């Protein structure tokens, strides 16, 4: 069975460090037989949840924006990868607003996205996991996966300040590639 992997790119830089690592993960996954879809969130019209709770009645979000194209991709995915730079001690706004809109799945008790494999890619400018705030994003990610009764396939993170730093870190590039293989089910750990 071909695995469907969805990568949500939350960086405003299409060719920045986060995107490069996400693309490397995608190569590992597709070379291992998976179907990979990358969604670049920055240019999309995804509005914040307005807490209308109409999704609880209808089973779907009523906000007519680009999130309507992301929902079916989330549902179809066997694995979801969140890729984000760390901005102000957590995920970028682009990724966070997308995640907040997953609230629409509450009506079904999260059935559409529970039990999937999850991975995360984080790039941060500081040299420390804690002072950069990346640890906050990791804790949020771990809590989210636990809530969704989902397995964490891997956490890729690194101090990558300048554009091009990811390519200068072969170990991180290899870790992203291997996580892609793992998500595709190639058995690589």
N, C-alpha and C positions, 0 to 999 in steps of 0.2 A: 504494500500500500504506500503510495506517495504521500509524504508528510507535507502539509501546508504550513509554512512559517511566515508570520507577519512581523515585520520590523517597523516600529513606529519611531521615526527620526524626529527628535525634538529640538534640534539645533537650528538657529537661523542661518548657519553657514552650510551650504550644500556640499562643500568640499572640505569642511573642517575636520578636526581630529575624530569627533564622534561619528561623523558620516563615514570616514575612512575605515574605522574599526567595524562599523555596522556593515559596510560593503564587504569587508574581509570575511565577516561571519557569513554573509550571504553567499560568497564564493564557496566557502567550506560546505555549506548546506546544499547548494545546488550541485556541486561536484559529487555529493553523496546521494543525489537522487531526489532531493526535496524540491518542491515548488516554493519559491520565495517571492513575497510581495513586500516592497518597501514603500512606506507612505511618508512623504516629506510634509510634516505638519505645519511648518512655518508659513507657507503661502496660503493655507486653507482658511476658510471662513468657519471657524469653530467657536461658537459663542459659549459663554459660561452657562452652567445649569442655573435656571432661574427659580428652582424649588417650587414649581407649579404643581408637582406631583401628579400630573395627568398621565404620566407613564405608568403609575400604579393602577390606573383604571383601564387604559388602553393596551398596556404591555409594550409600548414603544414611545420613544421621545417624540414630542410634537414640534420641537424647534426645527424649522426648515433651514438647515445650513449644511455645510460639507460633512458634518459628522454622520449624516444619513448614509454617506458612501462608506464610512469606516465601520459602522455597525455590522454589516454583512461580512466584512473581512475579519472582524474579531470573532464572529460566530464560526466562520469556516476554518479558522486557524486551528491547527493542532498545537502550535507553540507560538508564543508572543514574546518578542524582544523589545524592550524599552531602551532607547538610546538617547542620552541627553548629556549636555554639558551641565556642570553644577553651577547654577546661578543663585547667588544669595542663599547658600547653604542647603539647596535641595534641587529637585528637577527644574528644568526650564518651564516657563509659563506655557509654552506651546504644548509640552507633554502633559503638564498638570491639568490644563483645561480639558484635554482629551480624556484623561483618566477620570476626572470629575464627572464627565458625561456618561461614564459607565453606570452611573446611578440608575439609568433607565432599565438596567437588567434586574433591579431589585424586585420587580413585580413577579418574576419567575424564580425568585430566590437565587439569582445569579447563575442559573443552570447553563446559560449559553457560554459562559466564560470560566466556569469552575472546572477544576480537574485538568486543566491544560498545563503544559510545560511553560515555564517562564524563564527568561534570561534578561540581564540588564548590562548595558554598557554605559560607563560614566567617565567623563574626562573633566579634570579640574586643574586650575592654575596653580594652586598651592602645592607644596611638596608633601603635605600631610593629609591623611584621610580624615582626620578629626577637625583640624583648623580650617580645612577647605569646605567643610560641611557635607562632603560626600557621604560620611557615615550616616547623616540624617536621611539622605536619599536611599541608602542601602537599608536602613531600618524601616523606612516607609515601604519599600519594595518587599522586604521580608514579611512584614505585617500584612500587606495586601495579599501576597501569595498564601500565607497561612489562612487568612479569612476566606479565600476562594478555594481552599483545600487543594491547592495546586503545588506541584513540585518545582523547586528552583533548580534549573539545569546548570546555571552558572552566573557568576558575577565577574565582569571584566571592568577594571577601573585602573586609572593611572593619572599621574601628574603630567599633563600635556597642555602647556600654556600657549605656545605659538603654533600657527597653522604649519603642518608638516612634521610636528613632533611625533605623531603616531607612527609614521613611516620610519623614524629613527629608532623605534623601539621594537626590534624584531620579536622579543618575547611576548609583548602585548599583542602584536599582529598575529603571531602563532596561536596565542590563547583564543583570540576571536575566531580564527579559522577552525580550531578544534571544537569550540562551542557550537559552531555551525554544523560540523560533522555530527556532533552528539545529538543536537536537536533533530537532525535528519534521521537519526536512528542507526548510524553506522557502527555504534558500539564503542566509539572512541571516547575515552574519558579524559 
